[in-house]
Amino acid sequence: MKTLLLPIFLCFSLAPLLHAADEARLSPLPAPVSNNAVAISHEKNPQIFSFMGIGPRKTWDAISHSAYRLDLNTGKWTELRPVPGVAGRLAASAAAFHEQVFIFGGYVVDGQGGETTVSDVNVFVPIENRYYRGADIPTPVDDSVLGVYRDRYIYLIGGWSKTDAVRNVQVYDTDKDKWMQATPIPGTPVFGHAGAMFGDTIVYVDGAYKNPSGPNPKYVASDECWMGKISKKDPTKIEWSKLPAHPGTARYRIAAGASEKEARIYFSGGTDNPYNYNGIGYNGQPSEPSPVTFAFNLRSGKWETISENTPDPTMDHRGLLVTHRGLILVGGMEKGQQVTPKVAIVKGASGK
């Protein structure tokens, strides 16, 4: 019997390594991009989508219409038809299910630096490489938190609208192409906050708001964390409760995503210094990404620190994608406000 133990042990110990070797390397994006709307489709062949965002120059004319799709099995990107519209957008939100990708809002920037929030809803059909228009968002928003409920309702939670952040929770019924208004967020209205939905539970954290003390800096970070429970009888009824502070100091444009397997909502990167689209803070200081990855455990109702030193941290994200290979970040800004094409797998956290 002793002579069999070593071969059997080697078979078991090598199995994870062989499986990892079989996984295709994830190629970088075809072009560096940050503040891009991202989504993942788990139907049949898992795919990641990236829409719009800003390129390395970080100027108004570096904002893109571009769209890409990553096949997780091959690790390769394909360029898609650009998102419709007269200009590229920043701070849009996206969700993928029922073999479609829904893209919401965002803002455009003109040559004088003026910013306009849009009400656009573009629905991408991957199998046909085409878009069609959904019903406009009643209150246009950018930098909003998005969540999907019952594979039908898409929630846009807070965000910036034209002149200020709003408390609105807007619910899009994908079956009827209609909007409803849900219970507003009770705390400070914010934009650039981060969060996700797990089952009937919404969790979001932080963001930025107008400085009540004056114009210097114009916007400051919020440290509020909230949880919302959606009524099983009425998707527009939400019971909100305040959560304690989360680990780490990042407050703005953290990447967030929910894991069904883990019953956790994960957060990674972001910064403690709210900034404009060029990565320079409203206080005039360059913003830098946080290396902390943390999670809210829906089973225990507590925060958890996943890693205090995530390698090569990034900020300026519109989502954290939960996959069988782990948590994936697509693009973003690295240290020194450098826009990156990297597709990074966050270590220390499991996937779907």
C-alpha positions in Angstrom: 0.0 0.0 0.0 2.8 2.5 0.8 4.1 2.3 -2.8 0.8 3.6 -4.1 0.5 6.6 -1.8 3.1 8.8 -3.6 1.6 8.4 -7.1 -1.9 9.0 -5.8 -0.8 12.1 -3.8 1.0 13.5 -6.9 -2.1 13.0 -9.0 -4.3 15.0 -6.6 -1.7 17.7 -6.0 -1.0 18.2 -9.7 -4.6 18.3 -10.7 -5.2 22.0 -9.8 -2.0 22.9 -11.5 -2.9 21.1 -14.7 -6.3 22.7 -14.7 -4.8 26.1 -14.3 -2.4 25.4 -17.2 -5.4 24.5 -19.4 -6.9 28.0 -18.7 -6.2 30.4 -21.6 -4.2 33.5 -20.7 -6.4 36.6 -20.7 -5.1 39.0 -23.3 -5.1 42.7 -22.6 -7.7 45.0 -24.1 -7.0 46.0 -27.7 -6.4 49.6 -26.4 -5.9 51.1 -22.9 -9.2 52.3 -21.5 -10.5 53.5 -18.1 -14.0 54.4 -16.7 -15.4 51.9 -19.2 -18.8 50.1 -18.7 -18.3 46.4 -18.2 -20.5 43.4 -18.0 -20.3 39.6 -18.0 -22.5 37.0 -19.6 -22.5 33.5 -18.0 -24.8 32.0 -20.7 -23.2 29.1 -22.6 -19.7 30.4 -23.4 -18.8 33.0 -20.7 -17.9 36.4 -22.2 -16.9 39.8 -20.8 -17.9 43.1 -22.5 -16.3 46.5 -22.3 -17.9 49.6 -23.7 -16.6 53.2 -24.2 -14.4 54.9 -21.6 -11.3 57.1 -21.9 -7.9 56.5 -23.4 -4.3 57.3 -22.3 -4.4 61.0 -23.1 -7.2 61.5 -20.6 -8.6 64.4 -22.6 -12.2 65.1 -23.9 -11.2 63.8 -27.4 -9.8 60.6 -25.9 -13.3 59.4 -24.9 -14.3 56.4 -27.0 -17.3 54.8 -28.6 -15.4 51.5 -28.8 -16.8 48.1 -27.7 -15.0 44.8 -27.1 -15.8 41.3 -26.2 -13.5 38.8 -24.3 -14.1 35.1 -24.7 -13.0 33.6 -21.3 -12.3 30.2 -22.9 -9.8 31.5 -25.5 -8.7 34.6 -23.6 -9.0 36.7 -26.8 -10.8 40.0 -27.5 -13.0 40.8 -30.5 -13.8 44.4 -31.5 -17.5 45.0 -31.8 -19.6 47.6 -33.5 -19.1 50.9 -31.6 -21.8 52.1 -29.2 -24.3 54.5 -31.0 -24.2 58.2 -30.2 -22.7 61.4 -31.4 -19.9 61.1 -28.8 -18.2 58.5 -26.6 -19.2 58.3 -22.9 -17.8 58.0 -19.5 -19.3 56.5 -16.3 -22.0 54.4 -18.0 -23.2 51.2 -16.4 -23.9 47.8 -18.0 -25.4 44.4 -17.3 -25.6 41.2 -19.4 -28.3 38.6 -19.3 -30.9 36.9 -21.7 -28.3 37.1 -24.5 -28.3 40.9 -24.4 -26.2 43.6 -22.8 -28.0 46.7 -21.4 -25.9 49.9 -21.3 -27.2 52.9 -19.3 -26.4 56.6 -19.2 -23.0 58.1 -18.7 -21.8 61.5 -19.7 -20.2 63.2 -22.7 -17.6 65.9 -22.6 -17.2 68.7 -25.2 -14.2 70.6 -26.3 -14.6 73.3 -23.7 -14.7 70.7 -20.9 -18.5 70.9 -20.5 -20.1 67.7 -19.2 -23.6 66.4 -20.1 -25.3 63.5 -18.5 -27.3 61.4 -21.0 -30.5 59.4 -20.7 -29.5 56.8 -23.4 -30.3 53.1 -23.0 -28.5 51.0 -25.6 -29.2 47.3 -25.8 -26.5 45.2 -27.5 -27.3 41.8 -29.1 -24.0 39.9 -29.3 -25.1 37.2 -31.7 -26.1 39.9 -34.2 -23.5 42.5 -33.4 -26.2 45.2 -33.3 -27.7 47.7 -30.9 -31.3 48.8 -30.4 -32.6 51.6 -28.2 -34.5 51.0 -25.0 -36.7 53.5 -23.2 -34.8 56.6 -22.0 -33.8 56.8 -18.3 -36.4 59.2 -16.7 -33.7 61.0 -14.7 -30.5 60.8 -16.7 -27.6 59.5 -14.5 -23.9 58.7 -14.7 -21.6 57.2 -12.1 -24.5 55.2 -10.7 -24.5 51.8 -9.0 -26.3 49.1 -11.0 -28.0 45.9 -9.8 -30.0 43.1 -11.5 -33.0 41.5 -9.7 -34.8 38.3 -10.8 -33.1 38.4 -14.2 -35.7 41.1 -15.2 -35.3 44.3 -13.3 -32.3 46.6 -13.5 -31.8 49.1 -10.7 -29.8 52.4 -11.1 -29.0 53.6 -7.6 -28.1 57.2 -7.2 -25.5 58.8 -9.4 -24.9 62.2 -10.9 -27.7 63.9 -12.9 -26.9 67.2 -14.8 -26.2 69.5 -11.9 -26.0 67.3 -8.7 -26.1 63.9 -7.3 -29.6 62.3 -6.8 -31.3 60.0 -4.4 -33.3 58.3 -7.2 -33.5 54.5 -7.4 -34.8 53.9 -11.0 -35.9 50.5 -12.0 -35.9 49.3 -15.6 -38.3 46.4 -16.4 -36.5 44.6 -19.3 -39.7 42.6 -20.1 -41.8 45.7 -20.7 -39.2 48.3 -21.6 -40.6 50.6 -18.9 -39.2 52.5 -15.9 -40.4 52.6 -12.3 -39.3 54.6 -9.3 -38.3 52.8 -6.2 -37.7 53.9 -2.6 -34.9 56.5 -2.8 -31.6 56.1 -1.0 -31.9 57.7 2.5 -28.4 58.9 3.0 -26.3 61.6 1.3 -26.9 61.6 -2.5 -23.6 60.5 -4.1 -21.9 59.7 -7.4 -18.9 57.5 -8.1 -20.1 55.1 -5.3 -19.6 51.4 -5.6 -21.9 48.4 -5.0 -23.8 45.4 -6.3 -26.9 43.3 -5.8 -27.1 39.7 -4.4 -30.5 38.2 -4.5 -32.9 40.8 -3.0 -30.1 42.7 -1.3 -28.3 45.9 -2.5 -25.1 47.0 -0.8 -23.3 50.2 -1.8 -20.6 52.3 -0.3 -19.1 55.8 -0.3 -19.0 58.0 -3.4 -18.6 61.8 -3.6 -20.9 64.8 -3.1 -20.8 68.6 -3.3 -18.7 70.1 -0.6 -21.1 71.9 1.8 -18.3 74.1 3.1 -17.5 75.7 -0.3 -15.8 75.2 -3.7 -12.4 74.1 -2.5 -12.5 71.2 -3.2 -15.7 71.2 -5.2 -16.5 67.6 -4.2 -15.6 65.5 -1.1 -15.8 61.8 -0.3 -18.6 60.2 1.6 -18.0 57.4 4.1 -21.6 56.1 4.2 -22.4 52.4 3.6 -25.9 51.2 3.0 -27.8 48.0 2.5 -31.3 47.8 0.9 -33.7 44.9 1.0 -36.2 44.6 -1.9 -39.8 43.6 -1.0 -40.7 40.2 -2.4 -44.2 41.6 -3.3 -43.2 44.9 -4.9 -39.8 45.5 -6.6 -40.2 49.2 -6.0 -40.2 48.9 -2.2 -36.8 48.9 -0.6 -36.0 48.9 3.1 -32.7 50.7 3.7 -30.4 50.3 6.7 -27.0 51.8 7.4 -23.9 49.7 7.6 -20.7 50.2 9.6 -17.6 51.5 7.8 -15.8 49.1 5.5 -12.1 48.2 5.6 -9.7 50.5 3.8 -9.8 54.2 3.0 -10.9 54.2 -0.7 -14.1 56.1 -1.2 -14.4 56.8 -5.0 -14.9 54.6 -8.1 -14.1 51.3 -6.4 -14.7 48.2 -8.5 -17.6 46.1 -7.1 -19.3 42.8 -8.0 -21.4 40.1 -6.3 -20.5 36.4 -6.0 -23.4 33.9 -5.9 -21.1 31.1 -4.8 -19.6 33.1 -1.9 -22.7 35.2 -1.0 -20.3 38.1 -0.9 -20.1 41.5 -2.5 -16.5 42.2 -3.4 -14.8 45.6 -3.6 -11.3 46.4 -5.0 -9.2 49.4 -5.7 -10.6 52.9 -6.0 -9.1 56.0 -4.3 -9.6 58.2 -1.2 -9.4 61.3 -3.4 -12.4 62.1 -5.7 -11.2 63.3 -9.1 -12.2 64.4 -12.5 -11.9 62.2 -15.6 -8.1 62.9 -15.9 -7.3 61.3 -12.5 -6.4 64.6 -10.8 -8.4 65.2 -7.6 -10.8 68.1 -7.2 -8.4 69.3 -4.5 -5.7 69.6 -7.2 -3.7 66.6 -6.0 -3.1 63.5 -8.2 -5.3 60.5 -7.1 -3.7 57.1 -6.4 -5.4 53.7 -6.2 -5.9 51.8 -3.0 -4.4 48.3 -2.7 -7.2 47.0 -0.4 -9.7 44.4 -1.6 -12.6 43.8 0.8 -16.0 42.2 0.9 -19.4 42.3 2.6 -20.4 38.8 3.7 -24.2 38.5 3.2 -24.3 35.4 5.5 -22.6 36.9 8.5 -23.6 40.5 7.8 -20.0 41.7 8.3 -17.1 43.2 6.4 -14.1 41.2 5.6 -10.6 42.2 4.4 -9.6 40.0 1.5 -6.2 41.6 0.8 -4.4 44.7 2.2 -1.9 44.6 -0.6 -3.5 43.7 -3.9 -0.8 43.7 -6.6 -0.8 46.6 -9.1 -4.0 48.2 -7.8 -6.3 50.3 -10.0 -9.1 52.9 -9.8 -11.6 54.5 -12.1 -13.8 51.3 -12.5 -17.4 50.6 -13.4 -17.5 47.1 -12.1 -15.7 44.0 -10.8 -16.5 40.9 -12.8 -17.1 37.6 -11.0 -15.9 34.6 -13.0 -14.9 30.9 -12.4 -11.3 32.2 -12.6 -11.7 34.8 -9.9 -12.5 38.5 -9.8 -11.6 40.3 -13.0 -10.7 44.0 -13.5 -10.8 45.3 -17.1 -8.7 48.4 -17.7 -8.7 51.3 -15.3 -6.0 53.7 -14.0 -2.9 52.4 -12.4 -0.4 54.4 -10.2 0.4 57.7 -11.6 -3.0 57.9 -13.3 -1.8 55.7 -16.1 -4.6 54.2 -18.2 -4.1 50.5 -18.7 -5.2 47.8 -21.1 -4.6 45.1 -18.5 -7.1 42.4 -17.6 -6.3 41.6 -14.0 -7.4 38.7 -11.8 -7.7 39.7 -8.2 -6.0 37.2 -6.0 -7.2 36.0 -2.7 -10.9 35.9 -3.7 -12.8 33.1 -5.4 -15.2 33.4 -8.3 -18.8 32.5 -9.1 
